[in-house]
């Protein structure tokens, strides 16, 4: 009888330990489960962080926790009403330190007549700082308004109500501009050009006025009128500067009006009743 040799390695390949068979997941599926778990953990973490951040934000936005207690107004200003500036700021202060609308406060302050620019900022923990720049008026517009060096027309309350001695003294030395139309920009530019020309011949310009036809009249010291008209304005003003020293200045105290509307000359009206009016070609 032949002996049979059994290969133990092959037997071990088919060994069975009993019980039900356990499924084995592929390696890719295990990685997908791990990734999904990480996503869930990160999502929960982000949710918690956002929730805590919202709680903190609600805490800081509560007006009662961080009230505004003071308003500091800074800058060089002479006529701007500090009390009215504070009132406009404090109407927004009830919202609390972190809820302030800085841009809106700035607009409210800049709406005041004398305020040219306003710069508003928070000052921790309970203050608002307002830095103010005031308008610089360079001319009067009629009796109730002023024109600034940046061509803004505004009506200060001090001119509308009872006279302010300090303001009256300041505006009393300003030249007067006026036109039935809102032409303050054009007239101020013309004033700046004309004043430099008249200063060279020492003609004391005090203002200029346009009528409905835009006919221009210059006003000199002592109510001397210089009628320019509505045509060739710059040319006629230049011609007036050329004749001022020779014809106007020697009899200035007796001059009522100089008419420059003639093509090749001018006319002068004298104050003296016995003096004849002079027309020069």
Phi and psi restraints in degrees (value plus and minus 20) as a CYANA .aco file:
   2 UNK   PHI    -101.7   -61.7
   2 UNK   PSI     121.0   161.0
   3 UNK   PHI     -99.4   -59.4
   3 UNK   PSI     119.3   159.3
   4 UNK   PHI    -127.1   -87.1
   4 UNK   PSI     105.6   145.6
   5 UNK   PHI    -118.5   -78.5
   5 UNK   PSI     104.9   144.9
   6 UNK   PHI    -117.7   -77.7
   6 UNK   PSI     113.1   153.1
   7 UNK   PHI    -103.0   -63.0
   7 UNK   PSI      87.4   127.4
   8 UNK   PHI     -86.9   -46.9
   8 UNK   PSI     -48.8    -8.8
   9 UNK   PHI     -85.2   -45.2
   9 UNK   PSI     -60.7   -20.7
  10 UNK   PHI     -90.4   -50.4
  10 UNK   PSI     -54.4   -14.4
  11 UNK   PHI     -83.7   -43.7
  11 UNK   PSI     -60.1   -20.1
  12 UNK   PHI     -86.2   -46.2
  12 UNK   PSI     -46.1    -6.1
  13 UNK   PHI     -86.1   -46.1
  13 UNK   PSI     -46.2    -6.2
  14 UNK   PHI    -133.4   -93.4
  14 UNK   PSI       3.0    43.0
  15 UNK   PHI     -90.3   -50.3
  15 UNK   PSI     130.7   170.7
  16 UNK   PHI    -153.5  -113.5
  16 UNK   PSI     107.3   147.3
  17 UNK   PHI    -116.6   -76.6
  17 UNK   PSI     -26.1    13.9
  18 UNK   PHI      72.4   112.4
  18 UNK   PSI     149.4   189.4
  19 UNK   PHI      61.8   101.8
  19 UNK   PSI     157.7   197.7
  20 UNK   PHI     -98.3   -58.3
  20 UNK   PSI     135.0   175.0
  21 UNK   PHI     -97.2   -57.2
  21 UNK   PSI     117.0   157.0
  22 UNK   PHI    -119.5   -79.5
  22 UNK   PSI     107.3   147.3
  23 UNK   PHI     -91.0   -51.0
  23 UNK   PSI     122.4   162.4
  24 UNK   PHI    -130.1   -90.1
  24 UNK   PSI      99.9   139.9
  25 UNK   PHI     -95.9   -55.9
  25 UNK   PSI     124.5   164.5
  26 UNK   PHI     -84.6   -44.6
  26 UNK   PSI     136.9   176.9
  27 UNK   PHI     -80.5   -40.5
  27 UNK   PSI     -57.4   -17.4
  28 UNK   PHI     -82.3   -42.3
  28 UNK   PSI     -56.5   -16.5
  29 UNK   PHI     -87.6   -47.6
  29 UNK   PSI     -58.9   -18.9
  30 UNK   PHI     -82.1   -42.1
  30 UNK   PSI     -60.4   -20.4
  31 UNK   PHI     -85.8   -45.8
  31 UNK   PSI     -56.5   -16.5
  32 UNK   PHI     -84.2   -44.2
  32 UNK   PSI     -60.2   -20.2
  33 UNK   PHI     -85.3   -45.3
  33 UNK   PSI     -59.9   -19.9
  34 UNK   PHI     -83.6   -43.6
  34 UNK   PSI     -63.5   -23.5
  35 UNK   PHI     -83.3   -43.3
  35 UNK   PSI     -61.7   -21.7
  36 UNK   PHI     -82.8   -42.8
  36 UNK   PSI     -58.5   -18.5
  37 UNK   PHI     -84.4   -44.4
  37 UNK   PSI     -60.6   -20.6
  38 UNK   PHI     -84.0   -44.0
  38 UNK   PSI     -61.4   -21.4
  39 UNK   PHI     -80.6   -40.6
  39 UNK   PSI     -62.3   -22.3
  40 UNK   PHI     -83.9   -43.9
  40 UNK   PSI     -61.9   -21.9
  41 UNK   PHI     -84.4   -44.4
  41 UNK   PSI     -64.5   -24.5
  42 UNK   PHI     -84.1   -44.1
  42 UNK   PSI     -60.7   -20.7
  43 UNK   PHI     -82.7   -42.7
  43 UNK   PSI     -63.0   -23.0
  44 UNK   PHI     -83.5   -43.5
  44 UNK   PSI     -60.8   -20.8
  45 UNK   PHI     -82.9   -42.9
  45 UNK   PSI     -66.0   -26.0
  46 UNK   PHI     -82.5   -42.5
  46 UNK   PSI     -62.7   -22.7
  47 UNK   PHI     -79.3   -39.3
  47 UNK   PSI     -65.1   -25.1
  48 UNK   PHI     -83.4   -43.4
  48 UNK   PSI     -62.7   -22.7
  49 UNK   PHI     -82.8   -42.8
  49 UNK   PSI     -65.7   -25.7
  50 UNK   PHI     -83.8   -43.8
  50 UNK   PSI     -58.6   -18.6
  51 UNK   PHI     -83.7   -43.7
  51 UNK   PSI     -64.8   -24.8
  52 UNK   PHI     -86.6   -46.6
  52 UNK   PSI     -56.8   -16.8
  53 UNK   PHI     -84.5   -44.5
  53 UNK   PSI     -60.3   -20.3
  54 UNK   PHI     -84.5   -44.5
  54 UNK   PSI     -60.0   -20.0
  55 UNK   PHI     -81.3   -41.3
  55 UNK   PSI     -63.0   -23.0
  56 UNK   PHI     -85.5   -45.5
  56 UNK   PSI     -60.5   -20.5
  57 UNK   PHI     -84.0   -44.0
  57 UNK   PSI     -63.3   -23.3
  58 UNK   PHI     -82.3   -42.3
  58 UNK   PSI     -54.7   -14.7
  59 UNK   PHI     -85.5   -45.5
  59 UNK   PSI     -66.6   -26.6
  60 UNK   PHI     -93.8   -53.8
  60 UNK   PSI     -46.8    -6.8
  61 UNK   PHI    -103.2   -63.2
  61 UNK   PSI     -25.4    14.6
  62 UNK   PHI     -88.7   -48.7
  62 UNK   PSI      93.0   133.0
  63 UNK   PHI     -77.9   -37.9
  63 UNK   PSI     -50.6   -10.6
  64 UNK   PHI     -90.6   -50.6
  64 UNK   PSI     -40.9    -0.9
  65 UNK   PHI    -104.4   -64.4
  65 UNK   PSI     -49.4    -9.4
  66 UNK   PHI    -153.0  -113.0
  66 UNK   PSI      48.8    88.8
  67 UNK   PHI     -92.7   -52.7
  67 UNK   PSI     133.4   173.4
  68 UNK   PHI    -105.4   -65.4
  68 UNK   PSI     106.2   146.2
  69 UNK   PHI    -130.3   -90.3
  69 UNK   PSI     -37.8     2.2
  70 UNK   PHI    -171.9  -131.9
  70 UNK   PSI     132.3   172.3
  71 UNK   PHI    -144.8  -104.8
  71 UNK   PSI     104.9   144.9
  72 UNK   PHI    -129.2   -89.2
  72 UNK   PSI      98.6   138.6
  73 UNK   PHI    -122.1   -82.1
  73 UNK   PSI     103.4   143.4
  74 UNK   PHI    -142.4  -102.4
  74 UNK   PSI     150.0   190.0
  75 UNK   PHI      94.0   134.0
  75 UNK   PSI     151.5   191.5
  76 UNK   PHI    -119.5   -79.5
  76 UNK   PSI      89.5   129.5
  77 UNK   PHI    -164.4  -124.4
  77 UNK   PSI     128.7   168.7
  78 UNK   PHI    -135.0   -95.0
  78 UNK   PSI     -58.7   -18.7
  79 UNK   PHI    -137.3   -97.3
  79 UNK   PSI     -33.4     6.6
  80 UNK   PHI     -83.2   -43.2
  80 UNK   PSI     118.8   158.8
  81 UNK   PHI    -102.7   -62.7
  81 UNK   PSI      86.9   126.9
  82 UNK   PHI     -84.2   -44.2
  82 UNK   PSI     -59.0   -19.0
  83 UNK   PHI     -82.6   -42.6
  83 UNK   PSI     -60.8   -20.8
  84 UNK   PHI     -88.6   -48.6
  84 UNK   PSI     -54.9   -14.9
  85 UNK   PHI     -82.6   -42.6
  85 UNK   PSI     -65.2   -25.2
  86 UNK   PHI     -81.2   -41.2
  86 UNK   PSI     -61.4   -21.4
  87 UNK   PHI     -82.2   -42.2
  87 UNK   PSI     -61.2   -21.2
  88 UNK   PHI     -87.0   -47.0
  88 UNK   PSI     -54.2   -14.2
  89 UNK   PHI     -92.4   -52.4
  89 UNK   PSI     -62.5   -22.5
  90 UNK   PHI     -89.7   -49.7
  90 UNK   PSI     -41.4    -1.4
  91 UNK   PHI     -83.9   -43.9
  91 UNK   PSI     -43.2    -3.2
  92 UNK   PHI    -116.3   -76.3
  92 UNK   PSI     -33.3     6.7
  93 UNK   PHI     -90.0   -50.0
  93 UNK   PSI     -40.7    -0.7
  94 UNK   PHI     -85.8   -45.8
  94 UNK   PSI     -33.2     6.8
  95 UNK   PHI     -98.8   -58.8
  95 UNK   PSI     -29.9    10.1
  96 UNK   PHI      71.7   111.7
  96 UNK   PSI     145.4   185.4
  97 UNK   PHI     -80.1   -40.1
  97 UNK   PSI     -64.6   -24.6
  98 UNK   PHI    -107.3   -67.3
  98 UNK   PSI     -29.9    10.1
  99 UNK   PHI    -121.1   -81.1
  99 UNK   PSI     -16.2    23.8
 100 UNK   PHI     -82.7   -42.7
 100 UNK   PSI     116.4   156.4
 101 UNK   PHI    -116.3   -76.3
 101 UNK   PSI      72.3   112.3
 102 UNK   PHI     -82.4   -42.4
 102 UNK   PSI     -61.6   -21.6
 103 UNK   PHI     -83.1   -43.1
 103 UNK   PSI     -59.5   -19.5
 104 UNK   PHI     -87.6   -47.6
 104 UNK   PSI     -61.3   -21.3
 105 UNK   PHI     -80.8   -40.8
 105 UNK   PSI     -63.0   -23.0
 106 UNK   PHI     -81.3   -41.3
 106 UNK   PSI     -63.6   -23.6
 107 UNK   PHI     -82.6   -42.6
 107 UNK   PSI     -61.8   -21.8
 108 UNK   PHI     -81.9   -41.9
 108 UNK   PSI     -61.0   -21.0
 109 UNK   PHI     -90.2   -50.2
 109 UNK   PSI     -59.7   -19.7
 110 UNK   PHI     -91.5   -51.5
 110 UNK   PSI     -31.6     8.4
 111 UNK   PHI     -95.5   -55.5
 111 UNK   PSI     -35.8     4.2
 112 UNK   PHI     -87.6   -47.6
 112 UNK   PSI     125.5   165.5
 113 UNK   PHI     -75.0   -35.0
 113 UNK   PSI     -63.9   -23.9
 114 UNK   PHI    -109.6   -69.6
 114 UNK   PSI     -27.0    13.0
 115 UNK   PHI    -106.6   -66.6
 115 UNK   PSI      99.8   139.8
 116 UNK   PHI    -105.6   -65.6
 116 UNK   PSI     -71.5   -31.5
 117 UNK   PHI    -159.8  -119.8
 117 UNK   PSI     128.3   168.3
 118 UNK   PHI    -154.3  -114.3
 118 UNK   PSI     116.9   156.9
 119 UNK   PHI    -142.1  -102.1
 119 UNK   PSI      96.9   136.9
 120 UNK   PHI    -133.4   -93.4
 120 UNK   PSI     118.1   158.1
 121 UNK   PHI    -170.1  -130.1
 121 UNK   PSI     136.0   176.0
 122 UNK   PHI     -99.5   -59.5
 122 UNK   PSI     125.3   165.3
 123 UNK   PHI    -146.5  -106.5
 123 UNK   PSI      91.7   131.7
 124 UNK   PHI     -81.4   -41.4
 124 UNK   PSI     117.8   157.8
 125 UNK   PHI    -125.0   -85.0
 125 UNK   PSI     -27.3    12.7
 126 UNK   PHI    -170.1  -130.1
 126 UNK   PSI       9.2    49.2
 127 UNK   PHI    -150.7  -110.7
 127 UNK   PSI     139.6   179.6
 128 UNK   PHI    -144.0  -104.0
 128 UNK   PSI     110.3   150.3
 129 UNK   PHI    -126.1   -86.1
 129 UNK   PSI     110.5   150.5
 130 UNK   PHI    -143.5  -103.5
 130 UNK   PSI      95.6   135.6
 131 UNK   PHI    -120.8   -80.8
 131 UNK   PSI     105.5   145.5
 132 UNK   PHI    -135.7   -95.7
 132 UNK   PSI     117.3   157.3
 133 UNK   PHI    -134.1   -94.1
 133 UNK   PSI     108.9   148.9
 134 UNK   PHI    -113.3   -73.3
 134 UNK   PSI     130.8   170.8
 135 UNK   PHI     -82.5   -42.5
 135 UNK   PSI     128.6   168.6
 136 UNK   PHI    -132.7   -92.7
 136 UNK   PSI      76.6   116.6
 137 UNK   PHI     -91.9   -51.9
 137 UNK   PSI     118.2   158.2
 138 UNK   PHI    -141.7  -101.7
 138 UNK   PSI     -26.7    13.3
 139 UNK   PHI    -178.8  -138.8
 139 UNK   PSI     134.5   174.5
 140 UNK   PHI    -111.8   -71.8
 140 UNK   PSI     124.7   164.7
 141 UNK   PHI    -134.2   -94.2
 141 UNK   PSI      77.8   117.8
 142 UNK   PHI      47.2    87.2
 142 UNK   PSI    -163.5  -123.5
 143 UNK   PHI    -121.5   -81.5
 143 UNK   PSI     -35.2     4.8
 144 UNK   PHI    -140.3  -100.3
 144 UNK   PSI     -20.8    19.2
 145 UNK   PHI    -156.1  -116.1
 145 UNK   PSI     146.2   186.2
 146 UNK   PHI    -150.9  -110.9
 146 UNK   PSI     135.6   175.6
 147 UNK   PHI    -138.4   -98.4
 147 UNK   PSI     113.0   153.0
 148 UNK   PHI    -112.5   -72.5
 148 UNK   PSI     153.0   193.0
 149 UNK   PHI     -88.8   -48.8
 149 UNK   PSI     -35.8     4.2
 150 UNK   PHI    -125.6   -85.6
 150 UNK   PSI       7.4    47.4
 151 UNK   PHI      46.6    86.6
 151 UNK   PSI       9.6    49.6
 152 UNK   PHI    -118.0   -78.0
 152 UNK   PSI     114.3   154.3
 153 UNK   PHI    -118.8   -78.8
 153 UNK   PSI     105.8   145.8
 154 UNK   PHI    -165.9  -125.9
 154 UNK   PSI     137.4   177.4
 155 UNK   PHI    -133.4   -93.4
 155 UNK   PSI      84.0   124.0
 156 UNK   PHI     -94.4   -54.4
 156 UNK   PSI     121.3   161.3
 157 UNK   PHI     -82.4   -42.4
 157 UNK   PSI     -44.3    -4.3
 158 UNK   PHI     -85.7   -45.7
 158 UNK   PSI     -44.5    -4.5
 159 UNK   PHI    -107.3   -67.3
 159 UNK   PSI     -45.2    -5.2
 160 UNK   PHI     -99.6   -59.6
 160 UNK   PSI     -49.9    -9.9
 161 UNK   PHI    -121.7   -81.7
 161 UNK   PSI    -164.7  -124.7
 162 UNK   PHI     -86.6   -46.6
 162 UNK   PSI     123.1   163.1
 163 UNK   PHI     -80.9   -40.9
 163 UNK   PSI     115.8   155.8
 164 UNK   PHI    -114.5   -74.5
 164 UNK   PSI      95.4   135.4
 165 UNK   PHI     -75.6   -35.6
 165 UNK   PSI     -62.0   -22.0
 166 UNK   PHI     -86.3   -46.3
 166 UNK   PSI     -62.9   -22.9
 167 UNK   PHI     -88.4   -48.4
 167 UNK   PSI     -60.7   -20.7
 168 UNK   PHI     -79.9   -39.9
 168 UNK   PSI     -59.1   -19.1
 169 UNK   PHI     -86.8   -46.8
 169 UNK   PSI     -58.7   -18.7
 170 UNK   PHI     -90.5   -50.5
 170 UNK   PSI     -66.8   -26.8
 171 UNK   PHI     -98.9   -58.9
 171 UNK   PSI     -36.8     3.2
 172 UNK   PHI     -82.0   -42.0
 172 UNK   PSI     -46.5    -6.5
 173 UNK   PHI    -113.8   -73.8
 173 UNK   PSI     -16.7    23.3
 174 UNK   PHI    -108.4   -68.4
 174 UNK   PSI     126.6   166.6
 175 UNK   PHI     -88.4   -48.4
 175 UNK   PSI     134.3   174.3
 176 UNK   PHI    -123.4   -83.4
 176 UNK   PSI     113.6   153.6
 177 UNK   PHI    -142.4  -102.4
 177 UNK   PSI     128.0   168.0
 178 UNK   PHI    -186.0  -146.0
 178 UNK   PSI     128.7   168.7
 179 UNK   PHI    -177.4  -137.4
 179 UNK   PSI     124.4   164.4
 180 UNK   PHI     -79.4   -39.4
 180 UNK   PSI     -48.2    -8.2
 181 UNK   PHI    -111.4   -71.4
 181 UNK   PSI     144.2   184.2
 182 UNK   PHI    -105.6   -65.6
 182 UNK   PSI      50.9    90.9
 183 UNK   PHI    -131.8   -91.8
 183 UNK   PSI      21.3    61.3
 184 UNK   PHI     -87.6   -47.6
 184 UNK   PSI     -52.1   -12.1
 185 UNK   PHI     -86.8   -46.8
 185 UNK   PSI     -69.3   -29.3
 186 UNK   PHI     -83.5   -43.5
 186 UNK   PSI     -61.0   -21.0
 187 UNK   PHI     -90.8   -50.8
 187 UNK   PSI     -56.2   -16.2
 188 UNK   PHI     -87.1   -47.1
 188 UNK   PSI     -59.7   -19.7
 189 UNK   PHI     -82.2   -42.2
 189 UNK   PSI     -63.2   -23.2
 190 UNK   PHI     -85.8   -45.8
 190 UNK   PSI     -57.9   -17.9
 191 UNK   PHI     -80.3   -40.3
 191 UNK   PSI     -65.5   -25.5
 192 UNK   PHI     -82.0   -42.0
 192 UNK   PSI     -60.5   -20.5
 193 UNK   PHI     -88.6   -48.6
 193 UNK   PSI     -63.6   -23.6
 194 UNK   PHI     -90.0   -50.0
 194 UNK   PSI     -60.2   -20.2
 195 UNK   PHI     -82.1   -42.1
 195 UNK   PSI     -60.5   -20.5
 196 UNK   PHI     -85.0   -45.0
 196 UNK   PSI     -56.0   -16.0
 197 UNK   PHI     -88.9   -48.9
 197 UNK   PSI     -62.8   -22.8
 198 UNK   PHI     -93.6   -53.6
 198 UNK   PSI     -49.8    -9.8
 199 UNK   PHI     -82.5   -42.5
 199 UNK   PSI     -51.8   -11.8
 200 UNK   PHI     -85.4   -45.4
 200 UNK   PSI     -49.6    -9.6
 201 UNK   PHI    -125.4   -85.4
 201 UNK   PSI     -11.9    28.1
 202 UNK   PHI      41.9    81.9
 202 UNK   PSI      17.9    57.9
 203 UNK   PHI    -109.9   -69.9
 203 UNK   PSI     101.4   141.4
 204 UNK   PHI    -101.6   -61.6
 204 UNK   PSI      64.8   104.8
 205 UNK   PHI     -91.9   -51.9
 205 UNK   PSI     112.3   152.3
 206 UNK   PHI    -138.9   -98.9
 206 UNK   PSI     -31.9     8.1
 207 UNK   PHI     149.6   189.6
 207 UNK   PSI     155.7   195.7
 208 UNK   PHI    -168.0  -128.0
 208 UNK   PSI     122.4   162.4
 209 UNK   PHI    -154.4  -114.4
 209 UNK   PSI     118.7   158.7
 210 UNK   PHI    -127.5   -87.5
 210 UNK   PSI     126.8   166.8
 211 UNK   PHI    -118.5   -78.5
 211 UNK   PSI    -188.5  -148.5
 212 UNK   PHI     -82.1   -42.1
 212 UNK   PSI     -45.6    -5.6
 213 UNK   PHI    -113.5   -73.5
 213 UNK   PSI     -11.7    28.3
 214 UNK   PHI      43.3    83.3
 214 UNK   PSI       7.4    47.4
 215 UNK   PHI     -98.4   -58.4
 215 UNK   PSI     106.7   146.7
 216 UNK   PHI    -116.4   -76.4
 216 UNK   PSI     117.9   157.9
 217 UNK   PHI    -148.6  -108.6
 217 UNK   PSI     109.3   149.3
 218 UNK   PHI    -110.7   -70.7
 218 UNK   PSI     122.8   162.8
 219 UNK   PHI    -136.1   -96.1
 219 UNK   PSI     102.2   142.2
 220 UNK   PHI    -122.9   -82.9
 220 UNK   PSI     153.5   193.5
 221 UNK   PHI     -78.1   -38.1
 221 UNK   PSI     127.8   167.8
 222 UNK   PHI      48.0    88.0
 222 UNK   PSI       9.7    49.7
 223 UNK   PHI      41.1    81.1
 223 UNK   PSI      12.6    52.6
 224 UNK   PHI    -102.2   -62.2
 224 UNK   PSI     104.2   144.2
 225 UNK   PHI    -119.5   -79.5
 225 UNK   PSI     118.8   158.8
 226 UNK   PHI    -142.4  -102.4
 226 UNK   PSI      86.8   126.8
 227 UNK   PHI    -103.8   -63.8
 227 UNK   PSI      99.5   139.5
 228 UNK   PHI    -121.9   -81.9
 228 UNK   PSI     -55.1   -15.1
 229 UNK   PHI      68.5   108.5
 229 UNK   PSI    -189.3  -149.3
 230 UNK   PHI    -129.7   -89.7
 230 UNK   PSI     -19.4    20.6
 231 UNK   PHI    -139.7   -99.7
 231 UNK   PSI     130.8   170.8
 232 UNK   PHI      27.9    67.9
 232 UNK   PSI      26.5    66.5
 233 UNK   PHI     -80.2   -40.2
 233 UNK   PSI     -71.7   -31.7
 234 UNK   PHI     -84.5   -44.5
 234 UNK   PSI     -58.6   -18.6
 235 UNK   PHI     -84.4   -44.4
 235 UNK   PSI     -62.4   -22.4
 236 UNK   PHI     -90.3   -50.3
 236 UNK   PSI     -57.1   -17.1
 237 UNK   PHI     -84.0   -44.0
 237 UNK   PSI     -62.0   -22.0
 238 UNK   PHI     -82.8   -42.8
 238 UNK   PSI     -59.9   -19.9
 239 UNK   PHI     -85.8   -45.8
 239 UNK   PSI     -54.6   -14.6
 240 UNK   PHI     -84.6   -44.6
 240 UNK   PSI     -60.5   -20.5
 241 UNK   PHI     -83.6   -43.6
 241 UNK   PSI     -49.8    -9.8
 242 UNK   PHI     -94.0   -54.0
 242 UNK   PSI     -49.0    -9.0
 243 UNK   PHI    -121.0   -81.0
 243 UNK   PSI     -25.6    14.4
 244 UNK   PHI     -80.8   -40.8
 244 UNK   PSI     -73.0   -33.0
 245 UNK   PHI     -86.7   -46.7
 245 UNK   PSI     -54.9   -14.9
 246 UNK   PHI    -101.5   -61.5
 246 UNK   PSI     -58.0   -18.0
 247 UNK   PHI    -133.1   -93.1
 247 UNK   PSI     -55.2   -15.2
 248 UNK   PHI    -111.7   -71.7
 248 UNK   PSI     -70.1   -30.1
 249 UNK   PHI     -76.9   -36.9
 249 UNK   PSI     -61.8   -21.8
 250 UNK   PHI     -82.0   -42.0
 250 UNK   PSI     -47.8    -7.8
 251 UNK   PHI    -141.4  -101.4
 251 UNK   PSI       8.6    48.6
 252 UNK   PHI     -76.8   -36.8
 252 UNK   PSI     -63.0   -23.0
 253 UNK   PHI     -85.2   -45.2
 253 UNK   PSI     -35.5     4.5
 254 UNK   PHI    -128.8   -88.8
 254 UNK   PSI     -12.5    27.5
 255 UNK   PHI    -110.1   -70.1
 255 UNK   PSI     111.9   151.9
 256 UNK   PHI    -122.7   -82.7
 256 UNK   PSI     -59.9   -19.9
 257 UNK   PHI    -175.5  -135.5
 257 UNK   PSI     123.7   163.7
 258 UNK   PHI    -141.7  -101.7
 258 UNK   PSI     105.0   145.0
 259 UNK   PHI    -126.3   -86.3
 259 UNK   PSI      95.9   135.9
 260 UNK   PHI    -121.6   -81.6
 260 UNK   PSI      -3.8    36.2
 261 UNK   PHI    -104.5   -64.5
 261 UNK   PSI     -20.2    19.8
 262 UNK   PHI     -98.2   -58.2
 262 UNK   PSI     125.6   165.6
 263 UNK   PHI     -84.7   -44.7
 263 UNK   PSI     -65.6   -25.6
 264 UNK   PHI    -141.8  -101.8
 264 UNK   PSI       0.9    40.9
 265 UNK   PHI    -187.8  -147.8
 265 UNK   PSI    -175.6  -135.6
 266 UNK   PHI    -177.9  -137.9
 266 UNK   PSI     147.4   187.4
 267 UNK   PHI    -150.4  -110.4
 267 UNK   PSI     125.0   165.0
 268 UNK   PHI    -143.4  -103.4
 268 UNK   PSI     113.5   153.5
 269 UNK   PHI    -123.7   -83.7
 269 UNK   PSI     106.3   146.3
 270 UNK   PHI    -113.3   -73.3
 270 UNK   PSI     132.9   172.9
 271 UNK   PHI     -97.0   -57.0
 271 UNK   PSI     -53.4   -13.4
 272 UNK   PHI     -83.7   -43.7
 272 UNK   PSI     112.3   152.3
 273 UNK   PHI     -87.6   -47.6
 273 UNK   PSI     -49.4    -9.4
 274 UNK   PHI    -109.7   -69.7
 274 UNK   PSI     -29.0    11.0
 275 UNK   PHI    -105.7   -65.7
 275 UNK   PSI     119.4   159.4
 276 UNK   PHI    -100.2   -60.2
 276 UNK   PSI     124.1   164.1
 277 UNK   PHI     -88.8   -48.8
 277 UNK   PSI     124.7   164.7
 278 UNK   PHI    -131.7   -91.7
 278 UNK   PSI     112.3   152.3
 279 UNK   PHI    -142.4  -102.4
 279 UNK   PSI     105.9   145.9
 280 UNK   PHI    -136.6   -96.6
 280 UNK   PSI     111.7   151.7
